[in-house]
Amino acid sequence: MKITIKESPKYEGQEVTIGCWLLQKRGSGKLQFLQLRDGSGFMQGVVVKANDEDLFAVAKGLNQETSMYVTGTIKSDDRSSFGYEMEVSNIEIIQAAEGYPITPKEHGPEFLLDNRHLWLRSRKQHAVMNIRNQIIKSTHDFFFDNGFKKIDSPILTNSSPEGTTELFHTKYFDEDAFLSQSGQLYAEAAAMAHGKVFTMGPTFRAEKSKTRRHLIEFWMIEPEMAFYEHDDSLEVQEQYVEYVVQNVLEHCKLDLEALGRDTSVLEKIKAPFPRITYTEAIDLLHEKGFDDIEWGDDFGAPHETEIANHYDKPVFIVNYPKAIKSFYMEENPEDPRTVLCADLIAPEGYGEIIGGSERIHDYDTLKQRIEASGLDADAYEWYLDLRKYGSVPHSGFGLGLERTVAWLSGVQHVRETSPFPRLLNRLYP
């Protein structure tokens, strides 16, 4: 019977066959311990010389990443985090690998990125991708269960949602086009048709940044909600983040263990989250000795980390100055210098994982803000139409998938959270 490693617990005491690769091996004169992987999981196979000397010789000669069918009996193993191992009775080699470049020794990041197509096979990288996959699944489950519809926004656009120049330009036949920075504007249109929607897809920033928090191509999860004001949106954000974190804790235990993640930090992630205004955050930073930042400045990584260190769960920074935020954000009626927006800052120095706001729903106000921002009003004519025909208060937010994966996994650089990261000066593989 052919099974996967993940299915092994259901076949304890039975002889089965697993198609797998050799991750690594160790042994003595009497035993060979094969670390096997098949994509679904990792398990040890044990070959006993006394049982079959020819099989023992085959096992001893296996090279790293050799592909094979391994047959044997599944047995419980309390010493293993997986809880099971296989006593091997047969090995059928499919392809004998030679000279696999990523050996168990330490390798530099550039070497590993050059070999990203192979590095994905490692135990830790496999764990990070499993956590990414669980976040994606939990995202769909949360929004579908809460009455949202998934809408696919275009990757090729004629304008910038954020109103910046950090865009990848291309020709669209005889017109100019750009790779999308965000699906938000299109999600707003869909929300006017379906009430509550979310998009999920790749976004692009032509930003020449080399920090551990930035990628050139990254994935965004962007819900938009009609008839939701700013505080309503914050509640959705809290519930969503709590749901995702608790699902990762439940379904990715072996992956978190493989990464050495301190899960006690994640167990505290329960709504509600603390909230601090931008002005209060500036005052706090001044108390902590950050004399270089003034009201009206945007926060950098050290500022966000200092603020986050005061809490044991994510913290909302609300009501940023209008001048440093996007044109579509609703003005704060209690302080016209600021807008009804929030950034959600993750603990442990991982920075902003969500940015959101209430959107301007008045036609004249939005048109004025577009013009004041120096944007081409003609390119946003369709966006303004949403405010002409049945406009309503509405809000939304965007969560960066790779930053969230980094935070939950505990890895220090977002380049490890994308299967094939696109970085400044890196387009290979």
N, C-alpha and C positions, 0 to 999 in steps of 0.2 A: 504494500500500500504506500503510495506516494503522498507525503504530507509536507507542511511547512514547519519551521522551528516553532513559530508562535502556537501552532496547534498541538505541539508535543505533550502538554499536560493531559490532554484527553486520551492519550495512547500509552499511558504508563503500563509497563509490562508486556507491551506488544512490539513485534518486529516491524519496522517501517523503513521507508527510503526517503531521503531528503536530498534535493538538488541544492548544492551549496558551493561556497568558496572557502579556501583555507586562509583565515586571517593571520594566524601564526601557530607555532607549535613548540612544545618542549617535551623532554622525555628522559628516560633512563635506560638502563640495559634491559628492563623488563616491561616498561610501560611507555606508550606515546600518548600525549595529551594534545588533541587537535582542537584549536579554537575555530569553530565553524560559524559562518554567517550566510544567510540566504535572502536578505532584504527584509524579512519579517522579524528577525531577531538574531540573537547570538547564543550559541550553546557549545558545550564541550563534548567532544567525542573521545572515548578512551579505547585504545587498542592494546590488548594484552598479548605479549609475546608467547606465553604458554598456551594460549588458545589457538594461535595460527602464526607460525614463524614467517611464512611467506607474506601474509597480510601485514605483519609487523614491519617487514622490510620495505613494503610499499609505502606504509605510513611514514617511516623514517626518512624516505627519500622525497617526500612531498615538498614543493616550494611554495612560498607565500603567493596567494591569489590563484593557485591552481583550482580549476573548476572540476567538479566531480559529483557523482551520485554516491552517497554514503548510506549504507544499510546497517541497521542494528536495533537493539532493544532499548526502549526508553526507560530510564530508571530515575527515581527521585534522588536529589542531591542537596542536602541541607546546607552545604558549604557554598553553594552558588546562589547569587541573588536571583537568578532565573528559577532555580529550584529543581532543575532536571538536567540530566546528561544522557548521552547515548553510549552504550557498550557496542562498539563497532564490530560487525561480522563480515563486512565486505566494502571495498572501495572500487568504484569504476571511474577512472580518470576520463574527463571529457577533453580538457586541454591543459597540458602541463606548462604553467607559466614559468618564465625565466627572467631573472634580473629585474624584478618589480622595483621601481625607483624609490617608493616611499617605504623605507624600512622602519623598524621599531625605534631607531635612534632619533634624536632631535633634528628637525629641519627648519630653516628660516622661512619667514612668511612669503617672500617672493618666490622661492622654490615651490612652496606648497600651492600658491596661487597659479603658478605656471602649470602645475599638475592638478588643478582643481577637479578635472574630470575623473581623476583617480583618488584624490584626497577625500571626496565624498564617501568613499567606502570605509573610512576609519570609524572607529566606535564612537568617538565624540562628535564627529561631523554628522554621522548617522543620527545621533541623539538630537542634535540641533534641528535637523530637518524633520524629525518626528514631532518635535515641539511646534515647529512652524506649521506642520500639517494639522495638528490638533487645534491650534489657534484658528486656522482657516475653517475647520469643521465646526468649531464652537461658535464662530462668527455667524456662519449660515444658520446654525440651529437657533441661536439667540434671536436673530432678526426675523427669521421665518416664524418662530414661535410667538413673536410679539407683533405680528401683523404687518411686517414690512415686505415689500416686493423687491427683488433684485433687478436692477436696471443696468445695462451695459452702456457706458459712455464712450464716445469716440476717442481714439488715440491721436488722430490727426485733427487739428483745430485751426481756426483762423484768428484766435486771440488768446490772450493770457489771463487766466482767472485771477492770478495774484497781481497783475499789473506790473510785472517786472520785465527786465530785458534778458533774464537768464533762461533763454529758450533755445531749443534746437530747431534751427530753421531748415526747411526743405521746400522744394518746388512741388506744387500740386497741379500738374499740367502747366497752365499759364498763370496760376495764382501762387501767392505765398502761403505756406502752411507751417505749422509748428507741432512738435511732439507735445502732447498734453502735460501740463503741470498738475492737473487736478480734474476730477470728474464732477466737481461740485456744481458748476453752473448748469450742467445738463441734468444733474440729479434734482436741482431745484425745479426745472421744467417738469420732470417726471413726478415730483411731489405734488405739483398742481393738478396732475391727472390721477394719481393713485394715493395721495395722502401721506403715506410713509414709505420711503424707498431707501435702498442703499446700493452703492456701486462698489466694485472691488476690481482693481486692475493696476497695470503698470503706469507709473508717472515718471517724468524726466525733468531734471534740473541741470542746466548747463552752468553749474556753479563750480568754480575751480577751488574746491575745498578738499583738504587731505585729513580731516579730523576723523576720529574713530566713530563718529555719529552719522557720517554722510556717505551716501552712495549717489551715483549719477542716475541710475535707474532703480526705482524702488516701488513697492506696492502700497497702495492706499485703500483703506476701507472708509467710505464716506456716506453716512446716512444723512438724509434730509427729511424734515417733518413739517407738514403743513399744520397750522394752528398750534404750534409749539413755540412758546416764548423761551427766553434764555434759561431761566431756572428749570423749566421742563426738560430742556436739552441736557442740563447738567445731571439731572437724575437718571436719564437714560445712559449717559456716559458712565456714571458710577455703577449702575446695574450691569452694564455690558462688560466693563473691565473686571468686576468681581466674578462674573460668570466665566469669563475666559480663564482667569487665573485659577479658579477652583477646579475647572475642568482639566487644565494642564496638570495640576497636583494629583487629580484622581486617575488620569489615563496615561500619564508619562512618568510614573514613579521610577522605572528602571533607567529611563533616559536622564532624569534629573540626578539620579545616583551616579550614573556614568560620568556626568559632568562635574560631580562634586558640588552640586548646588545646595546652598543652605536653604532648605525649604521652610524653615521656621519664619523667615522673613516673608515669604509668599503667603503663608497661612494667615497672616494678619490683614491681608487685603480684602476687607469687607466694607461695603458702603454703610454709612455715608463717608465721604472724604472731606478733610479739612479744606477751608477756603480762605484765601488771603487776597486782599486787593493789591493791585499794582503799587499803589501809594504806600500801603503797609509794608510791602516787600522792599521798597526803596528804603524806608525807615529802618527795617530790620538789617538790611545790608550795611547801612551806615553804622549801626550799632556794632556790627561785626568787623568793622574796619575797612569796608569797601568804600573809601572816600572818593574813588575815581568815577563813580556812577552818579548821575544826576537824574532828576525827574524828567522823563522824556526820552531817555536812552533805552535801547533794547537790552535784554539780558543775554549774557554769554554763558558758556558752560559753567565756569566757576560760580557765577551768581546763582544759576539754577540749582547747582549742587548744594550750595550753602543753605538755600531756602529749604530744599528737600530734606536736608539733614536734621531739621527740627521736627520731623514727623516720621512715623513708622509705617506710613502708607502713602499712596500718591496724594499730591496736594494741588488744588486748583489755584492758579493766579488769575484773578478776574479783573476786568475793566482796565485794559491797557490804554495808553494815549492814542487818540484817533490818528495822529500823524505817523505812527509807526505800524499801523495795521491796514488791512486791505480795504479797498473802496466800498465794498458791499456791506460792511458791518454797521448795524444800527447804533445810533448815538445813545449814550447813557443819559436818560432824562435827569438823573440826580447830579450829573457832572458832565456838561457838554464837551469838556476837553477829552473825554474818554468814550469808549464804545462798549457795548454789551457783548463781551467776548471772554474766553477763558483758554488758558493753556493748562494741560494736566501734566505735571512734572512727576516722573517716576522716582522712587527712592534709589539709593545706592549710586548716585551719579550718572544715571542713564538719561537724564534730561527729559525734554518734552516728548511725550508720546501721542498727545492729542492736542489739536487746535480747533476751536469751534467758536461760533457766535450766533446771535440772532441776526438775520439778514434784513437789510432795508426793504420795506415792502411798499413804500410810497414812491410813485413814479417820478415826481419832480425832484425829490431829494436824491434818489439814485442817479438820475440824469446829471444833476449838479455835481455829485461826487465823481462820476465818471469823467466829466469835463475838467474838474479841478485836479484830477490825477493825471491829466495830460494824455488820456486814452482816446482812441478813435471811437467816437460815439456810434458811427455806422456799424462797426464790428460787433457792437453790443445791442443792436436794434432788437434782435430776437429776445435778448435777456430783459430788455426794458418792456417788451410786450407782456411779460409775466406780471408786470405791475399795472398794466392797462386793463386787463380782462380778468376781473375777479381776484385781485390781489388779497392776500391774507398774511398775518404775522406767521413767520416760519423761521426755523432754526436748523442748524446742522453742524457736523463736525467731521474731522478726518483723523483717523488713527494710522500712524506709520507702522506697517507690519514688521519691517526688519528691526526697528528700534525696540518694538515690543518683544520680538523673539530674543533679542540680545538680553533684555532685562530679565525675562523669565528663565532663560538658559544660564545666565550669569557669565556669558562670554563678553570679552572686553571690546570687540570691534565688530561693527555691522557687516564687515566683509565675510564673516563666517555664518551669517544668517540668511544669505541668498545662495541658491544653488550655484549660480554663475554670476558673481558680483561684477558690476561695471563701476570701475573707479577711475579717477583722473589718470590718464595715460595707460589704462588697462582695458583692452577689448578682447583679450585672449585668455582662456579658450572660450 
